[in-house]
Structure formats: structure tokens, C-alpha cells
Amino acid sequence: MKIAAYTFNGQPGVGLVSKDLQTVQPFDLPEAQRALGALPIVEMLSNGAALPKLLDAIALKDVHVTAPLPKPRRNIFCVGKNYFAHAKEFAGSGFDSSAKSGGDIPADPIIFTKVPECVVGPDAAIEMPPAHISTAIDYEAELAVIIGKGGKGIAAKDAMAHVWGYTIVNDITARDWQSRHQQWHMGKSFDTFCPMGPYLVSADECDGTNTTVRCYVNGELRQNASTTDLIFDIPKLIETLSAGITLYPGDVIATGTPVGVGIGFKPPKYLVAGDVVRVEIDGIGALENPLR
């Protein structure tokens, strides 16, 4: 299934998207739950409950699609340097505070987080900071895993049973802050620095272990890779995170970005106001956002 969060006539909604992507059927939920997007649905299904009643379909073109999890329950888990070619690209950029001699490829997953308040939806503007704050704004197209069944101490062999589904995340980054502060949290968490969407897609409709991630800037293809190229696959990431942290339904794990980010070019191709970034992942859809 594909689940969309949206606003319609000024009210929040969440519903089931038709297979032809023409309509959305709202779930019959109280407004407080609708404001959380797909999170209540993921929680219900993970607890074995049935889907809420579906109301009359609305044309998808008549609603404003928002991030499927507009208010994530907590910080988004993110993975750094998780494609071989990107790890080498970033280590050679001079901005990688985690790089060590001979250590371009990490031996264990590098985990950081983005604050939930930086999430925005499709078509929402990515806000450029003033020039005295940063002029090194970069894009990172990523597959995001949505946890269904929670747990702690999840073994890799059991991990895929804990995946509800997937969405797209663009891990926008202030590279100079990432380098200066060494810990990546601040440069990754500026307001609007986590475009997400357009839908949450259940794992039975999208195989996140074998799909393609593409990113375009102003129509120019910059990133194009398969998730089969991940250094640490989805089961390994879930095993690593859950070893000491209890995972909950609706948790988001952004799995890392492929080669082709702006910092990898010489000179770097940073984003500027007026640019448009489009991320496509087969089985999910496309997430497009302008820079303002």
C-alpha cells in the first residue's frame, strides 16, 4: 500500500493512495491522529489492528501532499558513508571529519541524527541560510526505512520482519558546519533540511534491498545507484541500532547516499537559491523541492 499525508480544505488528512496515483481515500481518524500523518496507521498495523474505515476518495490533484511523517516521533536515524564510491568521494573531499588514513571505508556503520523539526514535504522550499551562516549546502538522495514492529537486540536475520516499508529522504547538509563541528548533527538539522515523501510504501510493494536511487539537480542527473551497493545493508543497520536502542513503530532510518553529491565535484557543485532537486526511487516515486 501507499499512504499519503496531506492537507485538504485546510485540514490534515491521511489516506490510501490508489494504484493509478489518481485518488486518495482518507482514513476515518480524529484530527489529532491525522496531523501525525501515517504514524498512527503504522502503529495500528504493527499492533495487529485492522485499518481504520476508509472514506470517499478524493482526487490526489486536489490535495496538498505533505511529508508522510510530518511530525516524526523522534530524531531521524541517518547513516554516513554507506555506499563504497561515496565513502571514497567524501573522504577525499577534505570535509570528512571521520576520515582516517586508510579508513575511507568505515568498518562499522556511522550513525548520526537529524531533528524531527527539519522535515518538510514534497514541493516545500528548502530554505537557504544567509551567506554568513553557510554557502556550502549540499543534497543527499536516500532510501529511508520505516520501522514497523519495534524491538531491541534485533538480529540481522530477523530484521526485515521489523520493516514496515520505505520512503524517500533528501539529507540536505551544510558541509562547512559538518566539517567545523565534527559531529554532523548541527549541519544536517537546519530547518527544512529533511525533505521527505511523497508516500510511505509498504515493504510488500517496494523491495528496499534492491531498488535504484536517483537524484537530479535542475534536470541534471547527479546520483544513480542501486541499494544493492550499500556497505551496510538494511538488516545490519537495524541490528546495529537496536543493539542498545529500542526501536519503535514509525522510526525512520535514512540508509545513506550514493556517489555524486555536490562536494564530490571539483570545484564543488553546491546548491543555490532557485535550484530544484528531484530524488526518485523505484517503487516509491519522486520527491522534488526548490531552493529558496
VOPAGU-2260 file (C-alpha; in pm, 1 decimal, decimal comma):
REM VOPAGU-2260
SITE   aa  ch    i         X         Y         Z
SITE  MET   A    0       0,0       0,0       0,0
SITE  LYS   A    1      95,3     363,5     -48,5
SITE  ILE   A    2      -2,8     603,1     228,2
SITE  ALA   A    3     -10,5     979,9     178,7
SITE  ALA   A    4     -38,8    1256,4     434,8
SITE  TYR   A    5    -192,7    1575,1     304,4
SITE  THR   A    6    -398,4    1884,1     371,9
SITE  PHE   A    7    -740,9    1932,6     214,9
SITE  ASN   A    8    -960,1    2237,7     271,2
SITE  GLY   A    9    -720,4    2346,5     542,4
SITE  GLN   A   10    -747,0    2020,3     738,5
SITE  PRO   A   11    -485,7    1746,1     782,7
SITE  GLY   A   12    -558,7    1407,3     631,0
SITE  VAL   A   13    -400,2    1069,9     576,5
SITE  GLY   A   14    -518,6     810,4     330,4
SITE  LEU   A   15    -462,8     521,5      97,3
SITE  VAL   A   16    -334,0     616,2    -248,2
SITE  SER   A   17    -487,1     434,0    -545,3
SITE  LYS   A   18    -261,2     216,5    -760,0
SITE  ASP   A   19    -300,5     458,8   -1052,8
SITE  LEU   A   20    -198,2     750,8    -823,7
SITE  GLN   A   21    -514,0     940,2    -913,6
SITE  THR   A   22    -703,3     936,6    -583,2
SITE  VAL   A   23    -655,6     910,9    -209,0
SITE  GLN   A   24    -909,2     750,1      26,5
SITE  PRO   A   25    -899,8     918,0     367,4
SITE  PHE   A   26    -878,1     707,6     680,1
SITE  ASP   A   27   -1151,5     789,4     930,3
SITE  LEU   A   28    -937,6     921,4    1215,9
SITE  PRO   A   29    -964,0    1205,2    1469,3
SITE  GLU   A   30    -787,0    1527,9    1369,0
SITE  ALA   A   31    -511,1    1482,6    1628,0
SITE  GLN   A   32    -416,8    1149,8    1470,0
SITE  ARG   A   33    -448,6    1280,3    1114,0
SITE  ALA   A   34    -197,5    1553,3    1199,2
SITE  LEU   A   35      63,0    1280,2    1260,6
SITE  GLY   A   36      33,8    1155,0     902,8
SITE  ALA   A   37      99,6     786,6     850,9
SITE  LEU   A   38     235,2     722,9    1201,3
SITE  PRO   A   39     -96,6     608,7    1356,4
SITE  ILE   A   40    -152,0     369,4    1064,5
SITE  VAL   A   41     193,8     214,8    1102,1
SITE  GLU   A   42     136,2     177,8    1476,6
SITE  MET   A   43    -206,3      17,4    1429,4
SITE  LEU   A   44     -84,6    -236,2    1174,3
SITE  SER   A   45     225,1    -314,0    1380,2
SITE  ASN   A   46      -0,1    -392,1    1676,8
SITE  GLY   A   47    -213,8    -626,4    1467,7
SITE  ALA   A   48    -511,7    -392,0    1441,9
SITE  ALA   A   49    -717,1    -352,5    1125,7
SITE  LEU   A   50    -701,0     -43,5     908,6
SITE  PRO   A   51    -947,4     232,9    1002,2
SITE  LYS   A   52   -1257,8     282,0     793,1
SITE  LEU   A   53   -1193,6     438,5     452,2
SITE  LEU   A   54   -1396,6     740,7     344,4
SITE  ASP   A   55   -1488,9     856,6      -5,2
SITE  ALA   A   56   -1194,7     903,0    -241,2
SITE  ILE   A   57   -1055,6    1248,1    -320,4
SITE  ALA   A   58    -865,3    1334,2    -637,4
SITE  LEU   A   59    -495,4    1341,5    -549,0
SITE  LYS   A   60    -452,5    1657,7    -756,6
SITE  ASP   A   61    -695,7    1836,1    -523,7
SITE  VAL   A   62    -495,0    1777,3    -204,7
SITE  HIS   A   63    -160,9    1917,2     -94,4
SITE  VAL   A   64      66,4    1620,8     -22,1
SITE  THR   A   65     288,8    1673,0     282,6
SITE  ALA   A   66     565,1    1463,0     435,1
SITE  PRO   A   67     417,8    1119,0     517,4
SITE  LEU   A   68     553,5    1159,7     870,3
SITE  PRO   A   69     520,7    1537,1     917,7
SITE  LYS   A   70     594,6    1505,6    1289,2
SITE  PRO   A   71     830,7    1208,4    1337,1
SITE  ARG   A   72     813,3    1065,4    1686,3
SITE  ARG   A   73    1183,3    1137,6    1743,0
SITE  ASN   A   74    1509,3    1215,1    1562,9
SITE  ILE   A   75    1568,4    1050,4    1228,6
SITE  PHE   A   76    1848,7     793,3    1235,2
SITE  CYS   A   77    2092,6     854,8     948,3
SITE  VAL   A   78    2385,1     657,6     812,0
SITE  GLY   A   79    2700,4     823,1     682,5
SITE  LYS   A   80    2929,7     692,2     408,8
SITE  ASN   A   81    2724,6     381,3     328,7
SITE  TYR   A   82    2798,6     340,9     -43,7
SITE  PHE   A   83    3153,1     243,5    -141,8
SITE  ALA   A   84    3201,9     507,3    -411,9
SITE  HIS   A   85    3051,2     785,5    -197,7
SITE  ALA   A   86    3269,3     690,6     100,2
SITE  LYS   A   87    3578,1     740,9    -115,1
SITE  GLU   A   88    3432,0    1057,3    -268,9
SITE  PHE   A   89    3361,5    1212,7      69,9
SITE  ALA   A   90    3686,2    1103,7     233,7
SITE  GLY   A   91    3874,4    1277,1     -47,0
SITE  SER   A   92    3672,4    1598,2     -24,2
SITE  GLY   A   93    3858,7    1746,3     271,6
SITE  PHE   A   94    3529,9    1792,2     460,8
SITE  ASP   A   95    3511,1    1448,4     622,4
SITE  SER   A   96    3587,5    1477,6     992,4
SITE  SER   A   97    3550,0    1098,0    1027,9
SITE  ALA   A   98    3818,0    1007,9     769,9
SITE  LYS   A   99    4140,0     849,3     887,1
SITE  SER   A  100    4442,6     738,1     693,3
SITE  GLY   A  101    4348,8     414,9     520,5
SITE  GLY   A  102    3999,5     436,2     666,9
SITE  ASP   A  103    3792,5     570,8     379,6
SITE  ILE   A  104    3556,4     271,2     404,5
SITE  PRO   A  105    3407,5     251,9     755,6
SITE  ALA   A  106    3441,9     -73,4     948,4
SITE  ASP   A  107    3110,8     -14,9    1127,7
SITE  PRO   A  108    2805,4     196,3    1045,2
SITE  ILE   A  109    2844,3     570,7    1110,5
SITE  ILE   A  110    2522,2     686,5    1273,1
SITE  PHE   A  111    2405,7    1044,2    1329,2
SITE  THR   A  112    2061,6    1203,0    1358,9
SITE  LYS   A  113    1852,5    1487,5    1222,0
SITE  VAL   A  114    1599,1    1665,4    1441,1
SITE  PRO   A  115    1235,6    1585,3    1352,5
SITE  GLU   A  116    1152,3    1954,0    1311,4
SITE  CYS   A  117    1364,4    1976,4     992,9
SITE  VAL   A  118    1120,9    1754,0     799,0
SITE  VAL   A  119     930,2    1912,1     509,3
SITE  GLY   A  120     720,4    1756,7     234,9
SITE  PRO   A  121     719,0    1740,9    -144,3
SITE  ASP   A  122     740,8    2078,3    -321,8
SITE  ALA   A  123     821,0    2257,9       4,6
SITE  ALA   A  124    1110,0    2501,7     -20,4
SITE  ILE   A  125    1449,9    2414,5     121,8
SITE  GLU   A  126    1544,0    2739,6     292,7
SITE  MET   A  127    1894,0    2865,1     214,6
SITE  PRO   A  128    2069,4    3006,3     522,7
SITE  PRO   A  129    2219,5    3356,0     500,0
SITE  ALA   A  130    2564,1    3363,8     336,4
SITE  HIS   A  131    2734,8    3446,6     666,4
SITE  ILE   A  132    2594,9    3121,7     809,0
SITE  SER   A  133    2675,3    2883,3     520,6
SITE  THR   A  134    2729,1    2881,4     146,2
SITE  ALA   A  135    2808,4    2508,3     126,2
SITE  ILE   A  136    2462,1    2349,8     102,2
SITE  ASP   A  137    2454,5    2000,6     -48,5
SITE  TYR   A  138    2199,6    1733,8    -141,3
SITE  GLU   A  139    2197,3    1362,8     -46,8
SITE  ALA   A  140    1934,8    1134,5    -201,7
SITE  GLU   A  141    1848,3     844,4      29,4
SITE  LEU   A  142    1618,5     549,3      78,4
SITE  ALA   A  143    1457,2     567,7     421,9
SITE  VAL   A  144    1341,9     259,1     611,2
SITE  ILE   A  145    1027,0     283,2     824,2
SITE  ILE   A  146    1022,4      52,4    1124,8
SITE  GLY   A  147     702,0    -143,4    1181,6
SITE  LYS   A  148     742,5    -394,9    1459,4
SITE  GLY   A  149     963,9    -240,0    1725,4
SITE  GLY   A  150    1221,3    -414,0    1938,5
SITE  LYS   A  151    1565,9    -423,0    2091,4
SITE  GLY   A  152    1850,6    -662,7    2020,9
SITE  ILE   A  153    1712,9    -749,0    1676,5
SITE  ALA   A  154    1935,2    -995,8    1491,2
SITE  ALA   A  155    2017,9    -921,8    1128,0
SITE  LYS   A  156    1849,5   -1247,1    1020,2
SITE  ASP   A  157    1522,2   -1127,0    1173,6
SITE  ALA   A  158    1549,6    -758,1    1085,9
SITE  MET   A  159    1341,3    -743,6     767,4
SITE  ALA   A  160    1038,4    -863,0     964,1
SITE  HIS   A  161    1065,4    -533,0    1154,3
SITE  VAL   A  162    1048,7    -317,8     838,2
SITE  TRP   A  163     707,1    -167,9     766,0
SITE  GLY   A  164     813,8      -0,1     446,1
SITE  TYR   A  165    1003,0     286,5     286,3
SITE  THR   A  166    1001,8     648,2     180,6
SITE  ILE   A  167    1245,0     898,8      25,6
SITE  VAL   A  168    1459,5    1141,6     223,5
SITE  ASN   A  169    1687,3    1417,9      94,9
SITE  ASP   A  170    1955,6    1462,3     361,8
SITE  ILE   A  171    2035,6    1829,7     296,1
SITE  THR   A  172    2366,8    1926,4     455,6
SITE  ALA   A  173    2566,6    2238,4     538,3
SITE  ARG   A  174    2909,5    2094,7     454,4
SITE  ASP   A  175    3110,4    2364,1     629,9
SITE  TRP   A  176    2918,3    2304,5     952,8
SITE  GLN   A  177    2960,2    1929,6     911,3
SITE  SER   A  178    3337,0    1974,9     893,0
SITE  ARG   A  179    3374,1    2252,3    1151,0
SITE  HIS   A  180    3173,2    2089,5    1427,5
SITE  GLN   A  181    3296,5    1733,4    1351,7
SITE  GLN   A  182    2977,4    1583,4    1488,7
SITE  TRP   A  183    2737,7    1603,4    1192,1
SITE  HIS   A  184    2412,7    1670,2    1379,0
SITE  MET   A  185    2410,9    2050,9    1350,2
SITE  GLY   A  186    2496,7    2080,2     981,2
SITE  LYS   A  187    2231,3    1820,6     899,1
SITE  SER   A  188    1948,7    1963,7    1109,5
SITE  PHE   A  189    1886,1    2317,8     983,5
SITE  ASP   A  190    1519,0    2399,5     937,0
SITE  THR   A  191    1379,4    2239,8     615,3
SITE  PHE   A  192    1690,3    2019,7     572,1
SITE  CYS   A  193    1494,7    1692,1     556,3
SITE  PRO   A  194    1254,1    1677,6     262,3
SITE  MET   A  195    1056,2    1352,1     289,5
SITE  GLY   A  196     796,9    1179,5      71,8
SITE  PRO   A  197     592,6    1160,3    -130,8
SITE  TYR   A  198     445,7     845,0      25,8
SITE  LEU   A  199     509,8     568,2     274,8
SITE  VAL   A  200     517,8     247,2      71,8
SITE  SER   A  201     474,9     -89,7     240,7
SITE  ALA   A  202     750,8    -348,5     208,9
SITE  ASP   A  203     529,8    -580,9       6,2
SITE  GLU   A  204     519,2    -317,8    -270,7
SITE  CYS   A  205     879,9    -199,2    -265,0
SITE  ASP   A  206    1195,6    -405,8    -217,8
SITE  GLY   A  207    1427,0    -160,6     -48,4
SITE  THR   A  208    1712,4    -408,4     -60,3
SITE  ASN   A  209    1716,2    -391,1    -441,1
SITE  THR   A  210    1595,6     -61,7    -581,3
SITE  THR   A  211    1750,1     236,2    -757,5
SITE  VAL   A  212    1814,9     580,5    -610,9
SITE  ARG   A  213    1849,6     876,8    -849,0
SITE  CYS   A  214    1897,8    1247,6    -790,2
SITE  TYR   A  215    1865,5    1535,0   -1036,6
SITE  VAL   A  216    1962,0    1898,1    -983,1
SITE  ASN   A  217    1790,7    2128,6   -1233,2
SITE  GLY   A  218    1731,9    1823,0   -1453,3
SITE  GLU   A  219    2096,6    1710,1   -1446,5
SITE  LEU   A  220    2141,7    1352,1   -1324,4
SITE  ARG   A  221    2388,0    1363,6   -1034,4
SITE  GLN   A  222    2329,7    1036,2    -844,4
SITE  ASN   A  223    2226,7     695,6    -977,8
SITE  ALA   A  224    2291,5     378,7    -776,1
SITE  SER   A  225    2132,2      59,1    -650,3
SITE  THR   A  226    2070,9     -15,5    -284,5
SITE  THR   A  227    2245,5    -347,7    -351,5
SITE  ASP   A  228    2564,2    -136,5    -330,1
SITE  LEU   A  229    2516,3     -44,3      36,2
SITE  ILE   A  230    2823,1    -114,6     250,2
SITE  PHE   A  231    2598,1    -199,4     546,1
SITE  ASP   A  232    2265,5    -341,8     432,8
SITE  ILE   A  233    1929,2    -279,4     597,3
SITE  PRO   A  234    1943,9    -583,6     831,2
SITE  LYS   A  235    2291,3    -479,1     952,8
SITE  LEU   A  236    2172,1    -124,4    1020,1
SITE  ILE   A  237    1871,6    -245,7    1219,8
SITE  GLU   A  238    2086,8    -492,3    1414,8
SITE  THR   A  239    2340,1    -217,9    1495,3
SITE  LEU   A  240    2087,4      43,3    1605,2
SITE  SER   A  241    1872,5    -194,7    1808,0
SITE  ALA   A  242    2167,4    -344,9    1994,9
SITE  GLY   A  243    2135,9     -70,4    2255,6
SITE  ILE   A  244    1839,6     141,5    2143,8
SITE  THR   A  245    1480,9      20,2    2141,9
SITE  LEU   A  246    1325,8      83,2    1800,9
SITE  TYR   A  247     960,3     184,3    1778,4
SITE  PRO   A  248     696,8     172,6    1504,0
SITE  GLY   A  249     740,6     473,9    1279,1
SITE  ASP   A  250    1112,1     519,0    1344,2
SITE  VAL   A  251    1296,0     638,3    1032,7
SITE  ILE   A  252    1638,4     513,5     921,6
SITE  ALA   A  253    1792,7     701,3     628,1
SITE  THR   A  254    2030,9     447,8     475,0
SITE  GLY   A  255    2296,6     675,8     322,2
SITE  THR   A  256    2359,2     846,4      -9,7
SITE  PRO   A  257    2534,6     728,8    -328,2
SITE  VAL   A  258    2827,3     890,1    -509,0
SITE  GLY   A  259    2755,5    1216,4    -690,1
SITE  VAL   A  260    2691,9    1468,6    -414,6
SITE  GLY   A  261    2792,5    1830,3    -474,0
SITE  ILE   A  262    3102,9    1812,3    -255,4
SITE  GLY   A  263    3242,7    1537,1    -478,4
SITE  PHE   A  264    3284,9    1767,5    -778,8
SITE  LYS   A  265    3589,1    1987,5    -832,2
SITE  PRO   A  266    3500,4    2259,9    -775,5
SITE  PRO   A  267    3204,1    2156,3    -558,0
SITE  LYS   A  268    2855,6    2199,3    -704,0
SITE  TYR   A  269    2675,3    2343,4    -405,8
SITE  LEU   A  270    2307,0    2426,6    -416,3
SITE  VAL   A  271    2196,9    2786,9    -468,0
SITE  ALA   A  272    1864,0    2965,5    -444,0
SITE  GLY   A  273    1649,0    2881,9    -745,6
SITE  ASP   A  274    1781,4    2527,0    -785,7
SITE  VAL   A  275    1537,1    2235,6    -791,4
SITE  VAL   A  276    1637,1    1896,5    -651,3
SITE  ARG   A  277    1445,3    1584,8    -754,7
SITE  VAL   A  278    1500,4    1244,9    -592,0
SITE  GLU   A  279    1349,7     932,6    -747,7
SITE  ILE   A  280    1342,8     582,1    -601,5
SITE  ASP   A  281    1190,0     297,1    -797,5
SITE  GLY   A  282     883,0     160,8    -621,4
SITE  ILE   A  283     825,2     479,9    -419,4
SITE  GLY   A  284     802,3     777,6    -653,2
SITE  ALA   A  285     966,5    1119,0    -675,6
SITE  LEU   A  286    1041,0    1390,5    -420,8
SITE  GLU   A  287    1105,6    1737,8    -564,4
SITE  ASN   A  288    1196,4    2053,9    -375,1
SITE  PRO   A  289    1308,8    2402,7    -476,4
SITE  LEU   A  290    1582,5    2600,4    -300,9
SITE  ARG   A  291    1470,2    2938,9    -172,6
